[in-house]
Amino acid sequence: MIRLTIFTITCLFVLTNCNPKQKHSTDFTAEYVFTKGIEGPAVNANGDLFAVNFEEEGTIGIVDQNGKGKIYLTLPEGSIGNGIRFDTHGNMFIADYKGHKVYRVKKGSKTPEVWAQDSILNQPNDLAIAPNNTIYLSDPNWKEGSGRIWMVDQNRKIQLLEDNMGTTNGIEVSPDGRKLYVNESVQRKVWEYDIKEDGTIHQKKEFLAFDDFGMDGMRCDIKGNLYITRYDKGSVVVVDKSGKIISEIQLKGKKPSNIAFGGQDGKTCFVTMADRGSIETFRAEYPGRSFNKNE
């Protein structure tokens, strides 16, 4: 009778104190098949998963459904990729933080071509592609603790949207193409902008702020929930359109650098882990906003 009572109390304690919205990731690839510069996971319409720096810096890796990777292409000398996204035509775009440019790899090709370039870019870090294929770039200056936001239109014209920000890093567009989200890693803030008809931004407001740990890449699901990687905390936080945290996924590593949606139904999340040189995975409630269109 005493044993039953203790067991019952223990069960009640666990049920009361557990978080039903807390999830955990599992390994998708082996450790250290990528370098510590692993970033930019992206899934094309065929379901192929890509990320930068497979085995060595300056490469783009492709990973099959069993988590086995290989080098897909190598960037020109002097270039190292960071963010990767696909447009609605299936073209791959790569932010080259070392060479201050954006590459395009046309669908069906493995040849990177310079799509946009400007010597005044600090370090093109991550990119987001709107439903109309407008590209938005985060451009941090880690040494100065500052950053900027750029836009690249379909005519390949680069336009500065905002200067004198914090260390801009993760960047994403809402499913309807009307909102732009940008985070500042060091300052621990996420900003929301309205996107105007011409692609420029206005009506800036603070969307969310954290008291600890940094942030890196972000992606939206089809409902407009924002998935934010928490660098050094080792988690992914899911935030609704009002800025309310609705769940948090615990990762095995501590340094998630970015996230992408994929799998057969678009609900499988792939998280690149800088401290493990690997990709972890978990299941989301809804598909990614660009599933079967672009990532």
N, C-alpha and C positions, 0 to 999 in steps of 0.2 A: 504493500500500500504506500509506503514511504517512497519507494523507488518510482512508482507510478506518478506520485505527486511531483517529485523532482523533475521527472521526464516531461510532465505536462507543463510545469512552470517554465522549463527550458524552451519548449516548443513555442509557448506563448511569447517569451522574450524575443526569440528569433523572428517570429512573425511580426511582432510589433515594431522591431527595430530595423528590419530589412527594408530596402527601398525597391519596390516592384518595378520602378523605371530604371534601375541601375542594371546595366548590361556589362558584359566582358567580351573582349576580342579574343580571337584565336590566330595562330600563325597561318599565313598564306604561302610565304616563301621561307626558305632557310635563312638563317642569320648571315650577314656579311657577304651576300652575293652582290649587293650594291655597295658603293662607298658610303661614307658618312654624309656625303652630299646628296643622298637620295631625296628626290623632290618630284613635284609635278605629276602625280598620277593622273592618267586620263584614259578613258575608254571610248573607242570608236564605235560606229554603228554595227560593226561585226562582232563586238564584244571583246576585242583585243585590248589588253591592258598594257599601258606604256608608263615608264618612269625614267627619269634622268639618272645618269652615272651608274650604269650596270658594269660591274667589275673595275672600271676605271673612269676617271673624270673625262667629260667631253663626249660621252656616249649617250645614246637613247636605247634603253632596254625594252624588250617585249616579253611578257609573261603569259604563259598559257593557262588554261583553266585548272591545271594541276599544280600551279605555282612554280613551274620550271621556266627559267628565263634564259635569254640570250641577247647578244647585241643586235639591235635592229639597224642602227646607223651610227656613224661617228660624225660629229660636227667638225667644221673646218678648224684648223689649228688656231689657238687663241680664244676659242669660244667654249663656254661651259653653260649648259642649259639649267634652267630652274623650273618655272611653270610651263606646263603643256596644256593646250586645249584644242578641240576640233571645232571647225565651223559647220554650218548646216550642209555644206557641200562635201564634207569628209576630209577637208584639208587640215593638216596638223600645223599648229603655230607654237613656236618655242621661244620663250623669253631667255635671251642670252645675257646673263648678268655681267660676264667678264668682257664681252665684246661690245656692250652697249647697243644691242640691236634685237630685232625680232625676226626669226626665220619662219618661212613657210615651207612645208613639205607637201607638195600636191598629192592628192589622193592617187594611189597606185604607184607613187614614186618613192625613192629613198634618198633623193637629192635635196639638201637644204638650200633654199635661195633666200637672200636678204629681202625681207618684206618691208621693214622700216628700220631706220638707223638715225641716230643723232648723237654726236659726241658729248652733248651736255647732259645726257641721261646719266644718272648716278650709277644705277645698278638695276636694270629691269628685272624684277624679282618674280612676281606672279602676274597672271593675266586672267581676264574674264572676257567671254565673248557673249554679247547680247543676242537676242533672237534675230535681229537684223544684221548680224555679223560684225557689228562695231566692236573693236577691241579696246579694253580698258587695262591699263598697266599700273601696278604699284612700283614705286621707284625710291627705295629707302637709301639714306646715307647713314650707315651704321656708326661711322666714326663721329659724326656730328649729332646723331640722334634726331635727324630730321628726315623729311620725305616729301614726295610729290605724287600726283596722279596725272596720268597722260591718257589721251584717247588717240587711237589710230583708226581713221575712217576707211571705207572700202576703196578709196582712191589712194590709200597708203600715206595720207597726210597725217603727221604727228601734231597734236595740239595739247598744250599744257592746260590742264583743268584746274589744278590747285597746287600752290606752292606753300612752303613754310609750315608743313604739317609735322607730326611726329614720325616715327619710323614705320612708314606705310609698308604693309606686308600682304596679308590675305585680302583678296578682292573677289567680289561676286555680284552678279546681276540677279534680280528677282525673276520668277518665272514669266511674269507679264512684261518684262523689259522696262518697267517704270521706276525701279529703285536700284541704286548702286550702294553696296556695302563695302567699306574699307576698314581694316583694323590697323592699329598702331601697336606693334609688339611691345616696345619698351614702356610706352605710356598706358598700355592695357585698356585702350578704348576702342570701341567699334562705332563708326560713323555711318549714318544713313543719308543718302542724297536722293532727290527726285531727278529723274532723267528727262530732259526736255526733248522736243521733237527733233532737234538737230544733233542730239547725242550728248550735248554738254549737260552739266549738272548744276543744281541750285537747291535751295531749301535744306541746307545742311543741319543735321541735328544729331545729338548724341543718342545712339541706339542702346548701348550697353557699356558698362565699365566693370573691371575686375580689380580686386584689391591685391591679388598676388598672381604670380606666374605669368608667362608670356602667351602670345598667340601666334599662330602661323596661318596656314591655308584654310579656306572656308568654301563650302558648297551649299547650295539650296536644294531641297526636295521639291516635288511638284506642288506641295501645299504652301510653299514659301517659308518653311522652317529652315533656319540657318544652322549648319553643322560647323562648329569652330574647333580647330585643333588647339589644345592647351599645352604649349611647349613647356617642358620641365615638370608639368603636373602629371603628364601621362594619361590624358583623357581627351575625349571629344564631347563637347557640350552642345546640346540641341536646344535652340532658342526659337520661339514662335515669332510671328510678325510684329507682336507688340513689344518684343524684347524680354519676354519672360522665359526663364530656363525651364524646360519641360522634362529633360532627362539628361543623363550623363553616362557615357560609356567608358569604363575603365580599360586601359590598354596594358599590355605586358611591359612595354618600354616606357621611357619617360620623355622622349623628345619627338613627338609626332610633328612632321613638317608639312603634310598636306593630306587631302582626302579626295576621293572620287567615288561616284556611284557606277555600278555595273551589274554583271550577272544576267541571267536570263530574263529577269523581271525588273531590273534596275534598282533592286532593293539591297544589293550587296555593296557594302562600303569597303573600300580599300584605303588603308592609311599607311603612308610612308613613314618609317621610323629612322631618324638620323642616328640614334645611339646604337641601333641594332643592325643597320644596313639591310633592312628587310621591309616586308609589307605585312601588316596585320589586317584582319578582316572582321566584320560583324554585320548583322542584318538590321536594316532600317525598316520603319513602318511603312514608308512611302517611297516610290522611285525617285531618282534624281530628276531635277527639272529638265535636263537635256537628254534624258534617256532615249536612245534610238534616233536622236537628232544630232547632237554634238555634246561633247563633254568638255 
